[in-house]
């Protein structure tokens, strides 16, 4: 194992432990606060968010627009991650720009940000998977992507469940449902919506929507990229051990 690989695996191990932390008291308080704020927001906005999440995430598994990248057949971990970091930088900057533009446009453009940003994040995950050498045309690889997404944008309790599935991916593969329609979409969309609701709803507020949109999109896209890298590093390590 090279020095780069050793450092990468140490980072992945630290991230792995963070994903296993027990739910905190602060997390519970934040959840209750979020529930109070959600009651103030008009129901039609909540419905629009929920529909957008469900339709876009299903499109990830059923659509072809996300499957254009070919798996990278050769390359060291360092060579692959150099390209991956460049793509993450591109996507987080693009997401920040998009968030600022839609945040400055009021409620209508603010609502448009939701599916656009979701598309950018999913496209980034597909590119990352391909650069690690995985074929995202395989629906099981797309399920792996959704678990990465869920780990990033979920409560700590749900992260605890998702990290176990990723850690034991060889076993998880054997337990995946034969049809993508059996994926737990309800939990997926509710966890995602609850995680980012407050931040994204603030983006709809006139006067502060633009800077909030840019900041939130940039920060959370970066967080997703980091989670993806560490999740695939775990598979890289397992593959090395089995080879």
N, C-alpha and C positions, 0 to 999 in steps of 0.2 A: 504494500500500500504506500502510495506516495505521500509526501508531507501535505500536499494540498488535500488529498483524500482524507487524511487523518484529521485535519482541521475541519473539513466539511462534515465529517461524521460526528465530531464533537459538538458542532453547532446543531446537527440534527438530533443528537441525543438530548441536548438541553431543551430544544423545542419540544421534543417528545414528552419530556417530563412536565413541561409547562401545560401541555394539553391534558395531562392527567391530574392536575390539581383539583382538589375538592371545591365545590361551589362555595363562594365566599358570602359573608354576611352583607358586604357592600353590594354584591351582585343581586341579592334578594331585595335590598332596598331600592336599587336602581330599577329593578323590574316593576316594583309597586309604583314608583314614580312614573314610569313609562305607561303603565296601565291608566293612571290618572290623566296623563296628557292625551292618551289615545281617545279617551272619552270626550275630550273637547273638540277633537278633529272631526269634521263632517264625515259621515259614513261613506259618502260617494267617493271621497279621496281614498279611504281605506280599501274600498272595493276595487278601485282602479289599480292600486298597488298590488293587491292580491292576484288579480287577473293577469297583470303584467308578469309577475313572478312565475305563475303557473305556465303561461303560454311560452315564455322565453326559455324556461328550463326544459320543457318538453321539446322545444325546437332544437335544443342542444343534442338530444338523443336521436331525434327523427330527421333533422335537416341535414343538408349536404354543405351548407355554406361554411361550416366550421371544420370541415374535414379536408381542406386543400393542402395542408402541410404533410409532406412525406416524412416518415420516420428517419432520423439520422442514423445510418447504419454503423458508422465508425467514428471514433473519437474518444479521447480520455475524458474523465469527469471534468477536469479543468477546462478543456477545450469546449465542451458542451456548455458549461456554466458561464463561460465568457459570453457566448452568444445569448444565453438565457437572460443574463443580467442586462444586456443591451435591449432585449425585447421588453423586459419589465420596465426599464427606464422609459422606453417609447410609450408603452401603454399607460403608465401612471401620469406622464406629461399630457398625453392625449385626453385622458379622463379628466384631468384637472382643467384643461382648457374647455372641454365640453361642459363640465359642471359650472364653470364661471359664466359661460354664455347662457345656458339654460336657467341658471340661478338669477341672472339679471333680467330675465324675460317674464317674470311673474308666474302665476299659477299654471297657466297652460304649458309654457315651455318647461317649467319645473317638473310637471308631470311627465313630459316627454323625456326628461333626463333619466328616468327610472329604467325603461327598457333599453335605452341607448347605452347607458353605463353597464347594465347587465350584459349586453351583447359584447362590449369591449372586454369585460372580465372573462367571459367564457372563451372568447377568441384567444385571449392571452393564455389561458390554461391549455387550450388545444395545441398552441404553438410550443409551449413548454414541454408538454407530453411528447410531442414529435421530436424535439431536440434531445430528449433523454432516450429516444429510440423506440417509443411505443406508438403503435398504430391506432389512432383514435377512430378508425372506421369500425373497430371492434367495440361493440356496445359495452362490454365489460370494462374496457378502458375508459369509456365515458362515465360509467358508474363510479370508477375510481376518482375521476375529476369532480363528480358531484360530492363525493365524500370530502375531498379537499376543500371544496367550496363550503360545505356544511361545517367543517371544523373551524373555518375562518369566521363565518358569520352565524354563529349559534351561541346559545348559553353554555356555560361551563359544563353543565350536566350533560348536554347533548354532545359536547366535544369529547367527554369521557367515553361515550359510546362509540363515536366515529373513529377515534384514534385506535381503539381496539380492533376495529375492522381493517384499518390500514396496516397496523402492526402485523396482523395475521392474515395478510392478503391471500396467501396460497390456500388457506382454509376458507376464507371468505368467498373465493372464486367458486368453490364447490357448493356453496350455499346460496349463491345468487339465484333469483327467480328466473325462469326461462323466458319470461316476457318483461320488457321494460315498463309495461303498463302496471306491473305489480310493485314498482318502486314506491316507497312511502312519500308521495308528493306532498301530502298534507303537512306532515311534520317539517319537511324541507322548506316549504314556502312560509309557514308560520314562524319558524325559527329565524329565517332570513329577514322576514318583514319586521319581527320584533327587535332584532338586533340593530337594524339601521333606521327604524321608523323615526325616532326623534331627530337624528341628524339630518335626514333627508326632508322631513317635514319643515324644519327650520329653513331649508333652502327655498321654500315657497314664500317666505316672509319678505315683502318688498324692502329694499335698502340694504339688507344683509345677505340676501340669497346668493349673490355672486361670489363673495369671498368664502362663504360657508361651503358652497358647492365645489369650488376649486380645492379647498383644503380637505374636505371629506373624501372626495373622489381620489385625490392624490394619495392620501394616507392609507385608505383602505385598499386601494389597488396595490400599493406597496406591500401591505400586510398579506394580501392574497398571494402575491408572487413569492414572498418568503415562505409561506406555508407550503406552496407547491414544490419549491426547491427542496425543502426538508422532507416532505413526504416521498419524493422520488429518490432522495438520498437513502432513505430507509430501504427502498427496493434495490437500489444499487448495491448496498451493503449485503443484503440477503443474497442477491445474485452472485456476488463475489464469493460468499461463503459456500454456496452450493456448487460453484464451478471448480 
